[in-house]
């Protein structure tokens, strides 16, 4: 049985490139969630007019990888202490956000949040945690973006360094 979690920690291209390499992850979809607009597009979300964040929906097999591990990875691969910013990406569409599907997921997230702080992060965590309400798949060109654009400047500067660190840190969890 497959479960899913929706999370955002900056640009969805980065999260997609990382999470899809994990054992037990069956699908990663770049998406928009957390806002109010019922017809979000990349340009509308980027403009800051929708309230949505760039997120990924991660479908996973809980018999192979559990939600706690996926959340632990989430804390390690982005800076959850910067409000509405990850590196050069600035705006509420790049905020740190966890969107749960059930009370069980909410409890796992809240337990993880209580334990993540120091020594991993010195500043307070500002990650938004709320129930998943509206969810919208991003346009086709944003799916598997890093694979399709591996030679781009954004991949060279932002994604590839994260991917290198990710592969070193989580080698035992990779496909």
N, C-alpha and C positions, 0 to 999 in steps of 0.2 A: 504494500500500500504506500502510495506517495503522499507526502505532506508538502506544504509550502510556507514560506516566510517572505515578507516584503521588507527590504531594508535599503536605506540610502546613506551614503557616506561620501558625498561629492559626486563627481561625474559618473553616470551609470556605465560609461564605456570601461572605466577602470574596474568597477565591481564585477561586471560581466566577464572581463578577461581573467579575473582571479577565481571567482567561485566556480566557473565551469570546469576548472582543472581538478576539482576535489572528487575523491572516490565517494560514490553514493549520491552525488548531485546529478539529477537526470535532465534538468532543463534550467536555463537562466534566461530571463526575458527582461530587456530594458523597458522601463515603464514610467508612468507618472502616477503619483498618489499623494495624499495628504492635504489636498487643496479643495477648492469648491467648484472650479470650472468643469462643466460636463462635456466639454469638447476640447481638451487640451491638445496642443501641437507643440513641437519643439520650440518654435519661435515664440509662441505665447508663454510657455513655461519659462523660457530664457528671459523674457521681458519682465518677469516677476509679477505678472497680472493675474495669475491663476491660483496662487497659493500652493501649487503642487511642487513636490520635490522630484528630482531625477532619482529613481529607485530601480532596483531589480527584484523580480520575483524569482526566488530560488526554490525549485521543486527538488525534493530529496527523498531518499529511501531511509527512514529512521532506523532500519535494521543495519544499515551500513555506516551512516553518520547521523548523530543526534543533533537536536536543535541547540543544546548547550555548546557543542563544539562549533557550530556555525556562528553562534553569537560571540564566542571567544575569539574566533577569527575576525569577526566584524570589529571588535575593539582594537585588535592589533594592526589592522590594515588601513586605518584612517585615524585622523585626530578628532576624537569626539568632544574635545574641549574648546574648539573654535566655533563660534556661532556664525552660521550661514557662510562658511568658508572651508575650502579644502585646497591648500596651495594657492595656485593662481586663479582658481575658480571661486568666484564670490557672488553671493546672492542667496536668498532663501531657497532657491531651487537646488542648491548644493548642500543643504543642511544635513546634519546627522539625524536620522530618524529610523525608528523600528516600528513596524506596523504589524500587530499580531492578529491572528485569525480566531483565537480561542482563549478562554480563561487559563488553560494550561500553558499556552505559549506566553501569555502575559506574566504568569508566575515565574517561568523560567527566565524571561527577560529581566524581571525585577530582581530576582535573586542574583543574576549575573551582574546587574548594575550595582548592587550593593557591594560586590566583591572586586570590581574591576579597578578602581582608583589607583592609589600608589602601590607598588613602585612603577606601574606602567605609565600613569599620567599624573603629573604634579598639579595641574589646574583642575577645577571642577568640571565634571562632564555635563555638557549641555544637550545631549541627545534627547530628542523628542520621542516619547513612547506613547502610542495610542492605538486604538482599534482600527483595523483596516476598514475603511468605508468605501470610497470610490477608488477604482483602479483602472488604469487605461494603458494598454500596450503602446509603446512608442512606435513611431513610423519604422517601416521595414529597413531603411538605411541605417538605423541605429542599433539593429540587432546584429550581434557578432561584429561590431564595428572594429575592434582592435585587430581581429583576424583579417578583415577585409582591407584595413589601412595600416598594416604593420610598418610600413616605411614612412608614415607621416611624422611630422614634427611633434605632434601631440603624443604619439606613441613613444618616440625617442626621449622626450623630456619627462612625461608624466607616467605613462603606463609601464614601459619597460623597466625602469628602476624599481617600481612597486612589485612588478612581476618577479624580478630577480630576488628581491628580499623575501617575497612570499614563498618562492620555491625553496629557498634556504630554510626559512622558518617552519614551513609546514610540509617538508619533503615526505614525511611518513604518511601524509593524508592525500597525496596526489595520485592521480590516475597514472 
